[in-house]
Amino acid sequence: MAERNGSARGDEPSLTLGQLEGSYPAYCKALRILIREGKTLPQIQRTLCWHRLVMLHERMPRQYRDPLLHYGMTKRALAADAAGKS
């Protein structure tokens, strides 16, 4: 049984949907930084920001895009920015 302030495994405090939504810009920024640093998709998928983006998408798919789509769009945008600066 899950603890009141943690997950069933007890390794992560639970967040309200409002807290997740409020931190969405930070998760997007973290994703952008990870991509800019050259992290691979499997490495990114092990991060907290990825997990939170997945949670938002699963709970509110119309408001928050699939993290894989978000990853692809962000990666292309960063590549276009880099090509434009060259």
PyMOL CGO cylinders between C-alpha atoms (Angstrom):
from pymol import cmd
from pymol.cgo import CYLINDER

trace = [
    CYLINDER, 0.00, 0.00, 0.00, 1.30, 3.46, -0.88, 0.3, 1, 1, 1, 1, 1, 1,
    CYLINDER, 1.30, 3.46, -0.88, 2.32, 5.85, 1.81, 0.3, 1, 1, 1, 1, 1, 1,
    CYLINDER, 2.32, 5.85, 1.81, 0.38, 9.08, 2.07, 0.3, 1, 1, 1, 1, 1, 1,
    CYLINDER, 0.38, 9.08, 2.07, 3.29, 11.22, 0.85, 0.3, 1, 1, 1, 1, 1, 1,
    CYLINDER, 3.29, 11.22, 0.85, 5.10, 8.72, -1.35, 0.3, 1, 1, 1, 1, 1, 1,
    CYLINDER, 5.10, 8.72, -1.35, 4.70, 6.21, -4.10, 0.3, 1, 1, 1, 1, 1, 1,
    CYLINDER, 4.70, 6.21, -4.10, 4.08, 2.54, -3.58, 0.3, 1, 1, 1, 1, 1, 1,
    CYLINDER, 4.08, 2.54, -3.58, 7.84, 2.02, -3.65, 0.3, 1, 1, 1, 1, 1, 1,
    CYLINDER, 7.84, 2.02, -3.65, 8.35, 4.88, -1.23, 0.3, 1, 1, 1, 1, 1, 1,
    CYLINDER, 8.35, 4.88, -1.23, 11.13, 6.42, -3.30, 0.3, 1, 1, 1, 1, 1, 1,
    CYLINDER, 11.13, 6.42, -3.30, 9.36, 9.51, -4.62, 0.3, 1, 1, 1, 1, 1, 1,
    CYLINDER, 9.36, 9.51, -4.62, 7.00, 11.96, -2.99, 0.3, 1, 1, 1, 1, 1, 1,
    CYLINDER, 7.00, 11.96, -2.99, 3.65, 12.24, -4.71, 0.3, 1, 1, 1, 1, 1, 1,
    CYLINDER, 3.65, 12.24, -4.71, 2.82, 15.41, -6.60, 0.3, 1, 1, 1, 1, 1, 1,
    CYLINDER, 2.82, 15.41, -6.60, -0.51, 16.98, -7.30, 0.3, 1, 1, 1, 1, 1, 1,
    CYLINDER, -0.51, 16.98, -7.30, -1.52, 17.63, -10.88, 0.3, 1, 1, 1, 1, 1, 1,
    CYLINDER, -1.52, 17.63, -10.88, -1.29, 21.36, -10.14, 0.3, 1, 1, 1, 1, 1, 1,
    CYLINDER, -1.29, 21.36, -10.14, 2.30, 20.99, -8.97, 0.3, 1, 1, 1, 1, 1, 1,
    CYLINDER, 2.30, 20.99, -8.97, 3.17, 19.03, -12.12, 0.3, 1, 1, 1, 1, 1, 1,
    CYLINDER, 3.17, 19.03, -12.12, 1.52, 21.64, -14.32, 0.3, 1, 1, 1, 1, 1, 1,
    CYLINDER, 1.52, 21.64, -14.32, 3.24, 24.48, -12.52, 0.3, 1, 1, 1, 1, 1, 1,
    CYLINDER, 3.24, 24.48, -12.52, 6.63, 22.92, -13.12, 0.3, 1, 1, 1, 1, 1, 1,
    CYLINDER, 6.63, 22.92, -13.12, 6.02, 22.10, -16.80, 0.3, 1, 1, 1, 1, 1, 1,
    CYLINDER, 6.02, 22.10, -16.80, 8.23, 24.96, -18.08, 0.3, 1, 1, 1, 1, 1, 1,
    CYLINDER, 8.23, 24.96, -18.08, 11.09, 23.74, -15.87, 0.3, 1, 1, 1, 1, 1, 1,
    CYLINDER, 11.09, 23.74, -15.87, 10.74, 20.19, -17.23, 0.3, 1, 1, 1, 1, 1, 1,
    CYLINDER, 10.74, 20.19, -17.23, 10.80, 21.53, -20.80, 0.3, 1, 1, 1, 1, 1, 1,
    CYLINDER, 10.80, 21.53, -20.80, 13.89, 23.60, -20.02, 0.3, 1, 1, 1, 1, 1, 1,
    CYLINDER, 13.89, 23.60, -20.02, 15.61, 20.59, -18.46, 0.3, 1, 1, 1, 1, 1, 1,
    CYLINDER, 15.61, 20.59, -18.46, 14.79, 18.50, -21.54, 0.3, 1, 1, 1, 1, 1, 1,
    CYLINDER, 14.79, 18.50, -21.54, 16.24, 21.21, -23.77, 0.3, 1, 1, 1, 1, 1, 1,
    CYLINDER, 16.24, 21.21, -23.77, 19.44, 21.36, -21.71, 0.3, 1, 1, 1, 1, 1, 1,
    CYLINDER, 19.44, 21.36, -21.71, 19.85, 17.58, -21.77, 0.3, 1, 1, 1, 1, 1, 1,
    CYLINDER, 19.85, 17.58, -21.77, 19.47, 17.53, -25.55, 0.3, 1, 1, 1, 1, 1, 1,
    CYLINDER, 19.47, 17.53, -25.55, 21.89, 20.45, -25.94, 0.3, 1, 1, 1, 1, 1, 1,
    CYLINDER, 21.89, 20.45, -25.94, 24.42, 18.52, -23.81, 0.3, 1, 1, 1, 1, 1, 1,
    CYLINDER, 24.42, 18.52, -23.81, 24.20, 15.64, -26.27, 0.3, 1, 1, 1, 1, 1, 1,
    CYLINDER, 24.20, 15.64, -26.27, 22.47, 13.13, -24.02, 0.3, 1, 1, 1, 1, 1, 1,
    CYLINDER, 22.47, 13.13, -24.02, 20.93, 10.16, -25.83, 0.3, 1, 1, 1, 1, 1, 1,
    CYLINDER, 20.93, 10.16, -25.83, 17.22, 9.40, -25.69, 0.3, 1, 1, 1, 1, 1, 1,
    CYLINDER, 17.22, 9.40, -25.69, 17.74, 6.38, -23.39, 0.3, 1, 1, 1, 1, 1, 1,
    CYLINDER, 17.74, 6.38, -23.39, 19.77, 8.57, -21.02, 0.3, 1, 1, 1, 1, 1, 1,
    CYLINDER, 19.77, 8.57, -21.02, 17.08, 11.26, -21.06, 0.3, 1, 1, 1, 1, 1, 1,
    CYLINDER, 17.08, 11.26, -21.06, 14.35, 8.69, -20.47, 0.3, 1, 1, 1, 1, 1, 1,
    CYLINDER, 14.35, 8.69, -20.47, 15.96, 7.85, -17.13, 0.3, 1, 1, 1, 1, 1, 1,
    CYLINDER, 15.96, 7.85, -17.13, 15.65, 11.43, -15.84, 0.3, 1, 1, 1, 1, 1, 1,
    CYLINDER, 15.65, 11.43, -15.84, 13.11, 12.93, -13.49, 0.3, 1, 1, 1, 1, 1, 1,
    CYLINDER, 13.11, 12.93, -13.49, 12.07, 15.56, -16.04, 0.3, 1, 1, 1, 1, 1, 1,
    CYLINDER, 12.07, 15.56, -16.04, 11.22, 12.82, -18.56, 0.3, 1, 1, 1, 1, 1, 1,
    CYLINDER, 11.22, 12.82, -18.56, 9.19, 10.92, -15.97, 0.3, 1, 1, 1, 1, 1, 1,
    CYLINDER, 9.19, 10.92, -15.97, 7.25, 14.05, -15.09, 0.3, 1, 1, 1, 1, 1, 1,
    CYLINDER, 7.25, 14.05, -15.09, 6.61, 14.91, -18.77, 0.3, 1, 1, 1, 1, 1, 1,
    CYLINDER, 6.61, 14.91, -18.77, 5.25, 11.37, -19.24, 0.3, 1, 1, 1, 1, 1, 1,
    CYLINDER, 5.25, 11.37, -19.24, 3.02, 11.76, -16.19, 0.3, 1, 1, 1, 1, 1, 1,
    CYLINDER, 3.02, 11.76, -16.19, 1.57, 15.02, -17.51, 0.3, 1, 1, 1, 1, 1, 1,
    CYLINDER, 1.57, 15.02, -17.51, 0.95, 13.54, -20.95, 0.3, 1, 1, 1, 1, 1, 1,
    CYLINDER, 0.95, 13.54, -20.95, -0.72, 10.45, -19.51, 0.3, 1, 1, 1, 1, 1, 1,
    CYLINDER, -0.72, 10.45, -19.51, -3.03, 12.48, -17.28, 0.3, 1, 1, 1, 1, 1, 1,
    CYLINDER, -3.03, 12.48, -17.28, -3.79, 15.30, -19.73, 0.3, 1, 1, 1, 1, 1, 1,
    CYLINDER, -3.79, 15.30, -19.73, -2.91, 14.17, -23.27, 0.3, 1, 1, 1, 1, 1, 1,
    CYLINDER, -2.91, 14.17, -23.27, -4.80, 17.01, -24.97, 0.3, 1, 1, 1, 1, 1, 1,
    CYLINDER, -4.80, 17.01, -24.97, -2.88, 19.68, -23.07, 0.3, 1, 1, 1, 1, 1, 1,
    CYLINDER, -2.88, 19.68, -23.07, 0.58, 18.07, -22.95, 0.3, 1, 1, 1, 1, 1, 1,
    CYLINDER, 0.58, 18.07, -22.95, 2.21, 16.40, -25.94, 0.3, 1, 1, 1, 1, 1, 1,
    CYLINDER, 2.21, 16.40, -25.94, 3.84, 13.01, -25.92, 0.3, 1, 1, 1, 1, 1, 1,
    CYLINDER, 3.84, 13.01, -25.92, 7.39, 13.40, -24.57, 0.3, 1, 1, 1, 1, 1, 1,
    CYLINDER, 7.39, 13.40, -24.57, 8.79, 11.52, -27.58, 0.3, 1, 1, 1, 1, 1, 1,
    CYLINDER, 8.79, 11.52, -27.58, 7.21, 14.08, -29.89, 0.3, 1, 1, 1, 1, 1, 1,
    CYLINDER, 7.21, 14.08, -29.89, 8.42, 16.89, -27.63, 0.3, 1, 1, 1, 1, 1, 1,
    CYLINDER, 8.42, 16.89, -27.63, 11.94, 15.40, -27.71, 0.3, 1, 1, 1, 1, 1, 1,
    CYLINDER, 11.94, 15.40, -27.71, 11.94, 15.23, -31.52, 0.3, 1, 1, 1, 1, 1, 1,
    CYLINDER, 11.94, 15.23, -31.52, 10.64, 18.76, -31.93, 0.3, 1, 1, 1, 1, 1, 1,
    CYLINDER, 10.64, 18.76, -31.93, 13.14, 20.17, -29.44, 0.3, 1, 1, 1, 1, 1, 1,
    CYLINDER, 13.14, 20.17, -29.44, 16.03, 18.26, -31.01, 0.3, 1, 1, 1, 1, 1, 1,
    CYLINDER, 16.03, 18.26, -31.01, 15.13, 19.57, -34.48, 0.3, 1, 1, 1, 1, 1, 1,
    CYLINDER, 15.13, 19.57, -34.48, 14.75, 23.13, -33.19, 0.3, 1, 1, 1, 1, 1, 1,
    CYLINDER, 14.75, 23.13, -33.19, 18.17, 23.01, -31.51, 0.3, 1, 1, 1, 1, 1, 1,
    CYLINDER, 18.17, 23.01, -31.51, 19.74, 21.56, -34.67, 0.3, 1, 1, 1, 1, 1, 1,
    CYLINDER, 19.74, 21.56, -34.67, 18.15, 24.32, -36.77, 0.3, 1, 1, 1, 1, 1, 1,
    CYLINDER, 18.15, 24.32, -36.77, 19.41, 26.97, -34.33, 0.3, 1, 1, 1, 1, 1, 1,
    CYLINDER, 19.41, 26.97, -34.33, 22.92, 25.52, -34.49, 0.3, 1, 1, 1, 1, 1, 1,
    CYLINDER, 22.92, 25.52, -34.49, 22.82, 25.38, -38.31, 0.3, 1, 1, 1, 1, 1, 1,
    CYLINDER, 22.82, 25.38, -38.31, 21.62, 28.98, -38.47, 0.3, 1, 1, 1, 1, 1, 1,
    CYLINDER, 21.62, 28.98, -38.47, 24.51, 30.18, -36.32, 0.3, 1, 1, 1, 1, 1, 1,
    CYLINDER, 24.51, 30.18, -36.32, 27.13, 28.43, -38.48, 0.3, 1, 1, 1, 1, 1, 1,
]
cmd.load_cgo(trace, "trace")
